Amino acid sequence: MIDIHYSDEVQIAKLDGAPLVALESTIITHGMPFPQNVETARRVEAEIRATGAIPATIAVLGGALHVGLSDGDLDALGQAKDVMKLSRADLPVAIASGRTGATTVAATMIAAHLAGIEVFATGGIGGVHRGAEQSFDISADLRELALTPVTVVSAGAKAILDLPKTLEVLETYGVPVIAYGQDPLPAFWSRDSGLMSPLRMDTAHQIAAAQRLRAEMGLSGGQLVGNPIPAAAEIPLAEMQDVVARALQSADAEGVSGKHVTPYLLDRIFKITQGRSLEANIELVLNNARLAAEIAKELSKMR
């Protein structure tokens, strides 16, 4: 069995049966510059604690899988260079080769499940990229949701993706896609993607109960919860569609392709919106952390 390094806080929570919420680490290494990345990570962890659960930020440090990071670990990771971006394919390689890596949605789900954590808060999931009918560029996050029994709380898929195709793939994989408190599926920076969600739930208790029933019925995979960004922080869909279109045009003009597309687009969107996209990103992650903590508390009560 793989050796997992638990932080003291997470170890105590596991012994006490306290509610735990997993957090990814790519937002620290690939999402923001230092020190804003570490400050944001600490804010998200504090939000989970304030809601009554324990945060467990996940990363691979020097070949060791860590579930829960100390202040020193967070600082070191936030300033580290040449950090691997880990998905399902890369996670064992990073551990075996003694590397340092930050976990994406897929890798965080795998590690959370290994650690017995049932809920994971993130910003937005990966999905089907535009032009996937030629490139076949589809995030491993979607398949992971069909395999690993973790409830993922996000603000939907990023609007730079092909949202209708992303929803279609999730349906094909049998992944429950649940909009929280509304009928439309949220689209990361925007509360309404223009697509209706297949499912709607209005309470953390309902979401937790559905997860318990999936396990009792022997159904594989997790749940995807689309938690709309707070209204005061959102960038409306019509505005974001124009921003994304401009960013895509720039990417085409500069010949950006493959794994470089997403970071390029996010940087262009940040510049076009004069930083509003990053401010919205931070607010939606905090909002997702709160809901994930509520779901974890409900799951804890059901044990």
Disulfide bonds with the S-S distance in Angstrom:
none
